[in-house]
Amino acid sequence: MARPLIGVSTYLEAGARWGVWELEAALLPVGYPRLVQRAGGLAAMLPPDEPERAVETVARLDGLVIAGGPDVEPVRYGAEREPRTGPPAPERDAWELALIDAALAAGVPLLGICRGMQLLNVALGGTLVQHLDGHAEVVGVFGGHPVKPVPGTRYAAIVPEETSVPTYHHQAVDRLGEGLLPSAYAADGTVEAVELPSAEGWVLGVQWHPEMDEDERVMRALVEAAAAR
């Protein structure tokens, strides 16, 4: 059986450096494609594009990952920017929201990671907590804490036990988007995973960073759903 093609969103950096070069680049931490590959998929990096091209892009894919990154612009969920919210990335917001909408409409399996989970929630009409403490303790260093699955959910079927996961975020889901169910929590009550019911297709968001972990189960579940389409 051919390995499914999994697209992973990337982001633009104006001054990336390698060798003798300092140029604008479409970047993605290598943990994302490596995790897709370890889980049995083919990884395709998706640079930002015009939102109207999202439907055509998603049509070529078997599965989609919306990667982590900067804070979602608060105007996207009807809020004013708070002082600790990071600088906006409106082009990336527009592109990734279009990718999410296209994947949901086409039934393409979708995994949102950190920012990707938050953007999934916003795409479905939810809101975000703009700052919380304790989930990113040292700047530039991944932390970790346990998450507990909600029995009977898709995530609990993938990872039935409480596990310690790599984390680095200061925002979280507040009001859930339409149709989303919480499927894992941190000890402080933060929603750590969300999903749509099975009738809506394979859609999962996790607040942590599985690309920084040895546990392949979440990504492998996406790859298997993509292969089964």
C-alpha positions as CSV (number, residue, x, y, z in Angstrom):
1,M,0.0,0.0,0.0
2,A,1.3,3.4,-0.9
3,R,2.2,5.6,2.0
4,P,-0.3,8.5,2.5
5,L,0.8,12.1,1.7
6,I,0.6,14.3,4.8
7,G,0.9,18.0,4.3
8,V,2.4,20.1,7.2
9,S,1.9,23.8,7.3
10,T,5.1,26.0,7.4
11,Y,5.8,29.6,8.2
12,L,7.9,32.4,6.7
13,E,11.0,33.9,8.4
14,A,12.4,37.1,6.9
15,G,16.1,36.5,8.0
16,A,16.9,32.8,8.1
17,R,20.6,32.0,8.0
18,W,22.4,29.0,6.6
19,G,25.9,28.7,5.2
20,V,26.7,32.0,3.5
21,W,23.0,32.9,3.0
22,E,20.6,35.1,4.9
23,L,17.2,35.0,3.1
24,E,13.5,34.8,3.6
25,A,12.7,31.1,4.0
26,A,9.7,28.8,4.6
27,L,10.6,27.0,7.8
28,L,9.4,24.0,9.7
29,P,11.2,22.4,12.7
30,V,12.5,19.0,11.4
31,G,10.6,17.2,14.1
32,Y,7.4,17.5,12.2
33,P,8.4,15.8,8.9
34,R,10.5,13.2,10.8
35,L,7.5,12.3,12.9
36,V,5.3,11.9,9.8
37,Q,7.9,9.7,8.3
38,R,8.4,7.5,11.4
39,A,4.6,7.1,11.6
40,G,4.5,5.7,8.0
41,G,3.6,8.8,6.0
42,L,5.2,10.9,3.3
43,A,5.8,14.5,4.5
44,A,5.0,17.5,2.3
45,M,5.9,20.9,3.6
46,L,3.2,23.5,2.7
47,P,4.5,27.1,2.5
48,P,2.0,29.9,3.0
49,D,0.0,30.6,-0.1
50,E,-3.1,32.6,-1.2
51,P,-6.1,31.3,0.9
52,E,-8.2,30.7,-2.3
53,R,-5.6,28.0,-3.2
54,A,-6.3,26.0,0.0
55,V,-9.0,23.8,-1.6
56,E,-6.7,22.8,-4.5
57,T,-3.9,22.1,-2.1
58,V,-5.8,20.0,0.3
59,A,-7.3,18.0,-2.6
60,R,-3.8,16.7,-3.3
61,L,-3.3,15.5,0.2
62,D,-4.3,12.4,2.2
63,G,-3.9,14.1,5.6
64,L,-3.1,17.5,7.0
65,V,-1.1,18.8,10.0
66,I,-1.4,22.4,11.1
67,A,1.9,23.0,13.0
68,G,2.7,25.1,16.1
69,G,3.8,28.7,15.9
70,P,2.9,32.2,16.9
71,D,-0.3,33.4,18.7
72,V,-3.5,33.6,16.7
73,E,-4.5,37.2,16.1
74,P,-7.3,37.9,18.6
75,V,-9.4,39.7,16.1
76,R,-10.0,36.2,14.6
77,Y,-12.1,35.3,17.6
78,G,-13.6,38.7,18.3
79,A,-11.2,39.8,21.1
80,E,-8.9,42.7,21.8
81,R,-5.2,42.0,22.0
82,E,-3.9,41.6,25.6
83,P,-0.5,42.9,26.6
84,R,1.2,39.4,26.7
85,T,-0.2,38.2,23.3
86,G,2.5,37.9,20.7
87,P,2.8,39.8,17.5
88,P,0.2,38.9,14.8
89,A,0.8,36.8,11.8
90,P,-2.2,37.6,9.7
91,E,-1.1,36.0,6.4
92,R,-0.4,32.7,8.2
93,D,-3.7,32.9,10.1
94,A,-5.6,33.4,6.8
95,W,-3.7,30.5,5.0
96,E,-4.0,28.0,7.8
97,L,-7.7,28.8,8.5
98,A,-8.4,28.2,4.8
99,L,-6.5,24.9,5.0
100,I,-8.6,23.9,8.0
101,D,-11.8,24.8,6.3
102,A,-10.9,22.9,3.1
103,A,-9.9,19.8,5.1
104,L,-13.1,19.8,7.1
105,A,-15.2,20.3,4.0
106,A,-13.4,17.5,2.1
107,G,-13.2,15.0,5.0
108,V,-9.4,15.0,4.9
109,P,-8.0,13.8,8.2
110,L,-6.7,16.7,10.2
111,L,-4.3,17.1,13.2
112,G,-3.7,20.4,14.8
113,I,-0.6,20.8,17.0
114,C,-0.4,23.6,19.6
115,R,-1.2,26.7,17.6
116,G,-2.9,24.3,15.1
117,M,-5.3,23.1,17.8
118,Q,-6.0,26.7,18.8
119,L,-6.6,27.7,15.2
120,L,-9.0,24.7,14.7
121,N,-11.0,25.9,17.7
122,V,-11.1,29.4,16.3
123,A,-12.1,28.1,12.8
124,L,-15.2,26.5,14.4
125,G,-16.2,29.7,16.3
126,G,-14.4,29.1,19.6
127,T,-12.2,31.5,21.6
128,L,-8.8,31.4,23.3
129,V,-7.3,32.3,26.7
130,Q,-4.6,34.8,25.7
131,H,-2.3,34.0,28.5
132,L,-1.9,31.3,31.2
133,D,1.2,30.4,33.3
134,G,2.9,27.1,33.9
135,H,2.9,25.6,30.4
136,A,6.0,27.3,29.0
137,E,8.4,27.9,32.0
138,V,11.7,28.7,30.3
139,V,11.9,30.7,27.0
140,G,13.0,28.6,24.1
141,V,12.9,25.3,26.2
142,F,10.2,22.7,26.0
143,G,8.8,21.7,29.3
144,G,6.4,18.8,30.1
145,H,3.4,17.9,32.2
146,P,0.9,15.0,32.3
147,V,-2.3,15.0,30.4
148,K,-5.2,12.8,31.2
149,P,-7.5,11.4,28.4
150,V,-11.3,11.6,28.6
151,P,-12.7,8.1,28.5
152,G,-14.7,7.2,25.3
153,T,-13.0,9.8,23.1
154,R,-10.9,9.2,20.0
155,Y,-7.8,10.4,21.8
156,A,-8.4,8.0,24.6
157,A,-8.6,5.1,22.1
158,I,-5.2,6.2,20.8
159,V,-3.5,6.9,24.1
160,P,-5.6,5.4,26.9
161,E,-3.3,6.2,29.8
162,E,-2.2,9.4,31.4
163,T,1.1,10.5,29.8
164,S,3.7,13.2,30.2
165,V,3.9,15.3,27.1
166,P,6.3,18.0,25.7
167,T,4.7,21.5,26.1
168,Y,5.5,25.0,25.1
169,H,2.5,27.4,25.1
170,H,1.0,30.3,26.9
171,Q,-2.4,30.3,25.3
172,A,-5.2,27.7,25.4
173,V,-8.8,26.9,24.4
174,D,-11.4,29.0,26.2
175,R,-14.9,28.6,24.7
176,L,-15.0,25.4,22.5
177,G,-15.8,25.8,18.8
178,E,-19.0,24.3,17.4
179,G,-19.0,20.5,17.6
180,L,-15.7,20.1,19.3
181,L,-15.3,17.9,22.3
182,P,-12.5,18.0,24.9
183,S,-10.6,14.8,24.9
184,A,-7.7,15.4,27.4
185,Y,-7.0,17.8,30.2
186,A,-4.0,19.0,32.2
187,A,-4.0,18.8,36.0
188,D,-4.9,22.5,36.1
189,G,-8.0,21.9,34.0
190,T,-6.5,23.3,30.7
191,V,-8.0,21.6,27.7
192,E,-5.1,19.6,26.2
193,A,-6.9,17.9,23.3
194,V,-10.1,18.4,21.2
195,E,-11.8,16.4,18.5
196,L,-14.9,16.3,16.4
197,P,-17.2,13.3,16.7
198,S,-16.4,10.4,14.4
199,A,-19.4,11.2,12.1
200,E,-17.5,14.4,11.1
201,G,-14.4,12.6,10.0
202,W,-11.0,12.2,11.6
203,V,-10.2,15.6,13.3
204,L,-8.0,15.9,16.4
205,G,-6.1,18.8,18.0
206,V,-3.4,18.4,20.7
207,Q,-2.0,21.3,22.8
208,W,1.4,19.8,23.2
209,H,4.2,19.0,20.7
210,P,4.3,15.3,19.7
211,E,7.1,16.1,17.2
212,M,9.4,16.6,20.2
213,D,8.5,13.2,21.7
214,E,9.3,9.5,20.9
215,D,5.6,8.6,21.2
216,E,4.3,8.2,17.6
217,R,0.8,7.1,18.5
218,V,-1.1,10.4,17.7
219,M,0.7,10.9,14.4
220,R,0.4,7.2,13.5
221,A,-3.4,7.5,14.1
222,L,-3.5,10.4,11.6
223,V,-1.5,8.5,9.0
224,E,-3.7,5.4,9.4
225,A,-6.8,7.5,9.0
226,A,-5.3,9.1,5.9
227,A,-4.4,5.7,4.4
228,A,-7.9,4.4,5.0
229,R,-9.6,7.2,2.9
